[in-house]
Amino acid sequence: MISKKINILILSAAVTLSMFGCHTNTKHEGDITITPDAGTSYKTGDKVTVKVNYGDLKPDSIAYLIDSVRVGSGKGSAGFFVKTDSLPMGPRTITVKVYSGGKSQEISTNIVLLPAKAPEEFTYKVIKKFPHDTSAYTEGFLYKDGYLYETTGTAGQSDLRKVDLQTGKVVQRQKLDAKYFGEGSAIIGDKIVMFTYRDKIGFVFDKNTFKLLSTFNNNVGIEGWGVTFDGNKMYLDDSTNRIWFLDKNDYHQTGFIDVYDNKGPINMVNELEYIDGKLYSNVYTTDTILVINPKTGAVLQRANMANLWPQSQRPANFDNSNNVLNGIAWDAKGKRLFVTGKKWPYVYQVEFVKKK
C-alpha cells in the first residue's frame, strides 16, 4: 500500500443537549452569531457551551442540530450545553436555525473532540515463535480452529491461505486473478470476506472449500485496507484515521468512527482485529499497535512493538520500508495474541506489558 496524507473528514453523530446560559466569544454570520468558535477543541467529559445571538430579530422558534440531526428547540436567548461523555471523537458540527416571520436563518460552527486521557503505554513480551512463509505479503491475518487464515497483497501474487500454525506450511490456497491486489479479510460464519486495495471489489469465499461464492462492489472509503468482524458488524479502514462500519450481509456502510488520541487524529490505521470488545490496529509503516474504543474511536492503549524482529537479524537486502509490521490475529479460546509482518519469517505469540 502507498501512504497518504489527507484532510480530516467531517463526521456525524447524535448528542444529548441541555439548557443553560453563557457568554463567550462569537463568530459572525449574517444577522446571527454563534459560539464556540469553529475548530475549538474539547476533551471527552467537557461541557460545550452553545450560545446564539440574533440581535433585533424576534424568533418564533429556534432549532438545534448536531451533524444535521435535530436534537432540540426553544425560544428566547437561553443557551444550550452539549454533554460530550459518549460522543465519538473528531469534528462535530453544531447548527442553529432561527425561524422568524415565516423565514429562517441558520448558522453553524464545529468543535473537535479529543480523548480526555493519553493512551496507556505498553511494550510486549514474546511467548513463542512460529514459522511464517516469507513469500506472504501479509494483509489480512486471522486465527480459527487451530489454523491461521491469511490474505496477501501485491498484484499477481495475492491469495487466500489456510496455514498450519505450528509449521507455517500453507495447507489450502485460493489465488486471486493477477490484476487484483488483495487486502484485509474477515471470517463471518462459514464464509471468508476479502477486500482489495484499489480495485473497489470484494470477494466472498466458502471458508471450508475456498470456493469463490460471489463478488461485490466496495465503494466505502478511499481504499480497502484492514477488516475485522465483531459478531454483528464489520469494520473496514481505508488509509485514513476513519474506520467504517459495514453490514455483515451485503457490506454496505452503516456508520463510522474516526481514530484520535489526546493530541489529534491517528492516520493510516491498518490491519484490524476485534478482541474482547476493543479494536486492535497497527499503524502502517510503524512499530505501533493501537487499542481503540470501537464506539468512539478513542485510542485507549498503545503498544510499541519495536525490535519484535530485530534489525540485526534481518538479511542485508531485506526491504524494510515495505515489509513492515502487519498482521494481528486472536485465538479467542486460548487467549493468544499473534503478530507478524509482511514477508517476515516468524509469527510471534505476544503479551502486552504495561510500561512502568
Backbone torsions as a table, in degrees:
resi	resn	phi	psi	omega
1	MET	NA	156.1	-179.0
2	ILE	-106.9	128.0	-179.8
3	SER	-70.4	152.2	-178.7
4	LYS	-140.8	152.6	170.1
5	LYS	-111.5	125.5	-177.5
6	ILE	-133.5	164.2	176.3
7	ASN	-76.3	152.6	174.9
8	ILE	-68.5	134.1	-179.8
9	LEU	-87.3	154.8	176.6
10	ILE	-75.1	133.6	-177.2
11	LEU	-103.6	168.9	174.9
12	SER	-131.9	145.2	179.1
13	ALA	-167.9	166.7	176.1
14	ALA	-101.9	160.7	-174.3
15	VAL	-154.4	153.6	176.9
16	THR	-97.2	131.3	-179.0
17	LEU	-115.7	149.1	175.7
18	SER	-136.9	160.0	-176.7
19	MET	-80.4	145.7	171.2
20	PHE	-168.6	172.5	176.6
21	GLY	-124.6	137.9	-177.6
22	CYS	-163.7	154.7	175.7
23	HIS	-123.4	128.5	175.3
24	THR	-140.7	-179.9	176.9
25	ASN	-62.8	149.5	-173.5
26	THR	-117.5	157.1	172.2
27	LYS	-114.3	130.1	-173.9
28	HIS	-93.4	140.6	174.5
29	GLU	-154.5	101.3	-177.9
30	GLY	69.1	-131.3	-176.6
31	ASP	-91.2	-5.3	-178.2
32	ILE	-124.9	157.5	179.6
33	THR	-131.5	158.6	-177.4
34	ILE	-143.1	146.6	169.8
35	THR	-127.4	151.6	11.1
36	PRO	-81.3	167.3	177.0
37	ASP	-63.2	147.1	179.4
38	ALA	-59.4	136.0	177.3
39	GLY	89.3	-0.3	179.2
40	THR	-64.7	133.7	-178.3
41	SER	-95.4	142.9	176.2
42	TYR	-134.2	158.5	175.5
43	LYS	-101.0	150.9	176.3
44	THR	-53.5	131.2	-178.0
45	GLY	101.6	-19.5	176.2
46	ASP	-67.7	147.9	170.1
47	LYS	-95.1	122.5	-176.9
48	VAL	-94.6	120.3	179.7
49	THR	-85.8	131.4	178.1
50	VAL	-119.9	122.0	-176.6
51	LYS	-130.7	134.0	178.3
52	VAL	-118.7	133.9	174.5
53	ASN	-119.3	119.4	-176.2
54	TYR	-115.4	22.1	172.8
55	GLY	57.3	-129.9	-177.2
56	ASP	-83.2	-3.5	-179.3
57	LEU	-64.4	138.5	177.1
58	LYS	-109.4	97.1	-173.6
59	PRO	-73.4	141.8	170.4
60	ASP	-79.6	-35.8	176.7
61	SER	-162.6	161.2	178.6
62	ILE	-131.4	129.4	177.9
63	ALA	-109.6	141.5	-178.9
64	TYR	-118.4	131.9	-178.2
65	LEU	-130.3	144.2	171.7
66	ILE	-118.2	118.8	-178.4
67	ASP	49.7	48.7	175.6
68	SER	72.5	2.3	178.1
69	VAL	-101.1	122.0	180.0
70	ARG	-67.7	128.3	-175.5
71	VAL	-125.6	-5.0	179.5
72	GLY	-179.3	168.2	177.5
73	SER	-151.8	166.9	178.9
74	GLY	-179.0	-171.9	175.4
75	LYS	-135.1	165.2	176.4
76	GLY	78.3	-170.0	-170.6
77	SER	-100.5	7.4	178.9
78	ALA	-61.2	144.9	179.8
79	GLY	-94.4	-174.1	178.0
80	PHE	-132.8	158.0	167.2
81	PHE	-125.9	148.1	-177.6
82	VAL	-106.0	125.5	174.6
83	LYS	-84.9	128.0	-171.8
84	THR	-106.7	4.6	-171.8
85	ASP	-55.2	-39.6	-174.7
86	SER	-116.4	13.5	179.7
87	LEU	-73.4	147.1	170.4
88	PRO	-64.4	155.5	-179.7
89	MET	-73.0	159.6	173.6
90	GLY	101.7	-165.3	-177.6
91	PRO	-67.5	135.5	174.1
92	ARG	-126.6	126.1	-177.5
93	THR	-95.1	127.7	178.9
94	ILE	-110.9	124.0	-179.9
95	THR	-123.7	137.2	176.1
96	VAL	-121.1	128.8	176.3
97	LYS	-111.9	124.0	-179.5
98	VAL	-107.7	120.0	-179.2
99	TYR	-103.9	129.3	179.9
100	SER	-154.0	128.2	176.4
101	GLY	58.3	35.2	178.8
102	GLY	80.8	1.2	177.6
103	LYS	-118.4	164.9	178.8
104	SER	-137.2	148.4	170.4
105	GLN	-126.2	148.1	177.2
106	GLU	-135.6	155.9	179.2
107	ILE	-144.4	144.4	-178.2
108	SER	-129.8	154.2	170.7
109	THR	-144.1	175.7	176.2
110	ASN	-144.7	153.8	174.5
111	ILE	-120.7	162.8	174.6
112	VAL	-119.7	121.8	-176.9
113	LEU	-100.8	128.8	-179.9
114	LEU	-118.3	155.3	174.5
115	PRO	-59.8	146.6	-178.7
116	ALA	-72.3	-26.2	-175.7
117	LYS	-121.0	151.3	171.4
118	ALA	-70.6	151.5	178.0
119	PRO	-61.7	146.9	170.7
120	GLU	-66.8	139.2	-176.6
121	GLU	-98.9	131.0	-178.7
122	PHE	-127.4	156.2	163.9
123	THR	-117.8	-154.4	-173.0
124	TYR	-145.9	163.5	173.1
125	LYS	-129.9	128.5	177.8
126	VAL	-83.2	122.8	179.5
127	ILE	-90.2	-41.2	-176.6
128	LYS	-161.8	154.9	175.2
129	LYS	-116.4	143.2	176.6
130	PHE	-127.5	153.3	178.4
131	PRO	-67.0	150.1	177.3
132	HIS	-140.0	138.2	-178.8
133	ASP	-67.3	119.2	-177.1
134	THR	-75.9	-0.9	173.4
135	SER	-90.5	-6.6	-174.4
136	ALA	-86.4	111.5	173.7
137	TYR	-85.5	83.3	-166.3
138	THR	-61.7	128.4	173.2
139	GLU	-119.4	-72.7	174.2
140	GLY	-89.9	144.9	-174.7
141	PHE	-147.6	116.0	-173.3
142	LEU	-136.2	156.1	174.4
143	TYR	-126.9	131.9	179.3
144	LYS	-155.1	125.2	172.3
145	ASP	53.2	43.6	173.9
146	GLY	90.0	-3.0	-178.8
147	TYR	-125.3	153.8	168.5
148	LEU	-91.8	137.8	172.6
149	TYR	-113.9	121.6	-170.5
150	GLU	-128.1	133.0	171.0
151	THR	-111.4	139.5	-173.8
152	THR	-119.1	159.2	-177.8
153	GLY	-110.5	-172.6	-177.6
154	THR	88.0	121.1	-179.7
155	ALA	-58.5	132.3	-179.1
156	GLY	89.7	-11.5	-178.5
157	GLN	-129.8	5.2	-174.8
158	SER	-78.1	141.0	178.2
159	ASP	-158.8	172.0	170.8
160	LEU	-108.4	133.1	-175.7
161	ARG	-131.4	145.8	165.5
162	LYS	-109.8	125.4	-169.0
163	VAL	-125.2	134.5	173.0
164	ASP	-72.4	117.9	-175.9
165	LEU	-59.6	-42.8	-172.9
166	GLN	-69.1	-36.6	-174.8
167	THR	-105.4	-19.5	-176.0
168	GLY	78.6	4.0	-177.4
169	LYS	-81.0	141.0	176.7
170	VAL	-79.7	119.3	-177.8
171	VAL	-101.5	-14.1	177.8
172	GLN	-155.7	143.2	-175.3
173	ARG	-150.2	144.0	171.5
174	GLN	-133.9	114.1	-179.0
175	LYS	-81.5	148.4	172.2
176	LEU	-87.3	158.7	170.9
177	ASP	-54.2	142.6	-172.9
178	ALA	-57.9	-20.9	-177.3
179	LYS	-80.0	-12.0	-174.4
180	TYR	-97.2	145.0	174.7
181	PHE	-108.9	107.1	-175.9
182	GLY	-70.9	150.8	179.9
183	GLU	-134.3	-145.2	-173.3
184	GLY	-66.3	164.7	-178.2
185	SER	-149.5	160.3	178.2
186	ALA	-144.2	144.4	174.3
187	ILE	-92.3	124.3	177.9
188	ILE	-127.2	100.8	-176.7
189	GLY	63.8	-122.6	-179.7
190	ASP	-98.7	21.3	179.9
191	LYS	-124.8	155.1	170.6
192	ILE	-118.4	122.2	180.0
193	VAL	-103.3	124.9	-175.4
194	MET	-123.9	136.8	179.2
195	PHE	-105.2	166.8	175.8
196	THR	-118.8	163.5	-171.8
197	TYR	-69.2	-67.8	-178.4
198	ARG	-124.6	7.7	-175.4
199	ASP	-83.8	-10.4	177.8
200	LYS	59.0	36.9	177.7
201	ILE	-140.8	149.3	175.3
202	GLY	-126.7	161.6	-177.5
203	PHE	-124.9	144.2	175.0
204	VAL	-119.1	119.5	-178.4
205	PHE	-112.3	149.9	168.0
206	ASP	-69.4	127.3	-175.2
207	LYS	-63.5	-33.3	-175.0
208	ASN	-86.0	-41.5	-175.7
209	THR	-99.9	-15.6	-174.1
210	PHE	66.0	14.2	176.0
211	LYS	-68.5	135.4	176.9
212	LEU	-71.6	118.4	-178.0
213	LEU	-91.6	-39.1	-177.1
214	SER	-166.7	168.4	171.8
215	THR	-125.7	163.8	177.7
216	PHE	-149.0	154.5	176.0
217	ASN	-80.9	134.1	176.7
218	ASN	-115.6	102.7	178.7
219	ASN	-108.9	19.5	-179.6
220	VAL	-92.7	125.9	175.5
221	GLY	78.6	177.6	-177.2
222	ILE	-75.6	-46.9	179.8
223	GLU	-141.0	170.1	172.7
224	GLY	-97.5	124.5	180.0
225	TRP	-124.5	-112.0	-176.8
226	GLY	-86.8	153.4	-178.6
227	VAL	-140.8	145.3	170.0
228	THR	-151.3	173.7	-174.4
229	PHE	-139.8	133.1	-177.6
230	ASP	-103.4	8.2	-177.1
231	GLY	100.7	-18.3	178.7
232	ASN	-124.5	-44.3	-179.5
233	LYS	-138.5	162.7	177.8
234	MET	-97.5	157.0	175.3
235	TYR	-124.4	133.5	-179.2
236	LEU	-134.6	129.4	172.6
237	ASP	-107.3	171.1	-163.9
238	ASP	-144.9	19.3	-179.9
239	SER	100.3	-10.2	-179.5
240	THR	-104.2	-154.8	172.4
241	ASN	-97.6	11.3	-177.4
242	ARG	-95.4	138.3	171.8
243	ILE	-120.5	119.4	-176.5
244	TRP	-89.4	148.1	170.4
245	PHE	-97.3	134.4	-179.6
246	LEU	-125.4	145.6	173.5
247	ASP	-67.1	135.8	-175.6
248	LYS	-73.2	-14.9	-175.8
249	ASN	-97.0	-42.6	-178.7
250	ASP	-124.6	2.0	168.7
251	TYR	68.1	23.1	175.3
252	HIS	-84.2	158.5	-178.3
253	GLN	-70.3	135.2	176.2
254	THR	-122.3	-5.0	-179.7
255	GLY	164.2	-169.2	178.6
256	PHE	-170.3	163.7	167.4
257	ILE	-130.6	160.7	171.8
258	ASP	-118.2	141.2	-172.3
259	VAL	-90.7	122.9	179.6
260	TYR	-136.0	143.5	161.6
261	ASP	-104.2	-169.7	-174.2
262	ASN	-70.7	-7.9	-179.9
263	LYS	-104.8	-19.5	-179.6
264	GLY	153.8	-167.3	-177.3
265	PRO	-71.3	147.0	175.1
266	ILE	-110.8	105.7	-178.4
267	ASN	-83.9	164.6	176.2
268	MET	62.1	36.4	168.0
269	VAL	-65.1	138.5	-166.6
270	ASN	-128.4	-119.3	-174.0
271	GLU	-54.6	130.4	-172.7
272	LEU	-114.8	148.4	171.4
273	GLU	-146.4	134.5	177.8
274	TYR	-95.2	119.1	-174.4
275	ILE	-133.7	114.6	174.5
276	ASP	48.2	48.9	174.3
277	GLY	83.7	7.3	179.8
278	LYS	-133.0	156.2	175.7
279	LEU	-96.5	131.6	173.3
280	TYR	-107.8	135.7	179.8
281	SER	-148.3	136.3	169.8
282	ASN	-83.9	151.5	174.9
283	VAL	-95.0	117.9	-170.9
284	TYR	-54.6	135.8	-179.4
285	THR	71.4	8.7	178.5
286	THR	-119.6	175.9	176.3
287	ASP	-99.3	23.4	-173.1
288	THR	-105.5	135.1	168.0
289	ILE	-117.1	129.9	179.9
290	LEU	-102.9	148.2	169.3
291	VAL	-112.9	121.3	-166.0
292	ILE	-121.3	138.9	172.0
293	ASN	-70.9	117.0	-175.0
294	PRO	-72.9	-9.5	178.6
295	LYS	-93.2	-33.3	-174.2
296	THR	-116.0	-20.3	-175.6
297	GLY	86.1	1.1	-180.0
298	ALA	-70.3	134.4	175.7
299	VAL	-78.7	118.6	-177.1
300	LEU	-91.9	-39.2	-177.6
301	GLN	-141.6	156.1	178.2
302	ARG	-140.3	124.9	-179.4
303	ALA	-110.0	128.4	177.2
304	ASN	-91.8	111.3	-175.9
305	MET	-99.2	19.2	-178.4
306	ALA	-55.0	139.8	178.3
307	ASN	67.3	19.8	173.7
308	LEU	-58.2	-49.3	165.7
309	TRP	-110.5	100.5	-170.9
310	PRO	-57.4	140.8	178.6
311	GLN	-58.3	-33.1	-177.7
312	SER	-67.0	-18.3	-178.9
313	GLN	-98.4	0.1	-176.4
314	ARG	-89.3	148.9	177.8
315	PRO	-59.7	152.0	-176.8
316	ALA	-61.3	-32.9	-176.8
317	ASN	-99.1	13.9	-177.4
318	PHE	-69.4	135.7	-176.9
319	ASP	-84.7	84.8	-176.5
320	ASN	-67.3	-25.7	-176.5
321	SER	-72.1	-29.7	-180.0
322	ASN	-102.6	-35.1	-174.8
323	ASN	-91.9	71.9	-170.4
324	VAL	-100.9	171.4	173.3
325	LEU	-51.3	124.8	179.9
326	ASN	-171.4	106.7	179.8
327	GLY	144.1	111.1	178.6
328	ILE	-131.0	121.2	179.7
329	ALA	-129.8	145.8	-175.2
330	TRP	-125.9	126.5	172.8
331	ASP	-91.9	98.6	-173.1
332	ALA	-64.9	-36.9	-179.0
333	LYS	-72.9	-45.7	-178.0
334	GLY	-87.4	-5.5	-178.6
335	LYS	55.3	47.6	178.5
336	ARG	-114.1	137.0	179.0
337	LEU	-108.7	124.9	-179.7
338	PHE	-114.1	140.1	-179.3
339	VAL	-136.4	142.5	175.3
340	THR	-147.8	-170.4	178.0
341	GLY	-142.0	170.9	-179.7
342	LYS	-67.6	120.1	179.5
343	LYS	62.5	22.9	175.5
344	TRP	-77.7	151.4	-178.8
345	PRO	-84.2	-4.8	-176.0
346	TYR	-135.3	150.1	162.5
347	VAL	-106.0	130.3	-176.4
348	TYR	-107.6	127.0	167.3
349	GLN	-86.3	122.4	-173.1
350	VAL	-130.6	163.1	169.2
351	GLU	-128.5	141.0	175.4
352	PHE	-79.2	140.2	-179.9
353	VAL	-125.6	124.0	-178.3
354	LYS	-68.1	134.2	178.4
355	LYS	-69.1	140.8	179.7
356	LYS	-86.5	NA	NA
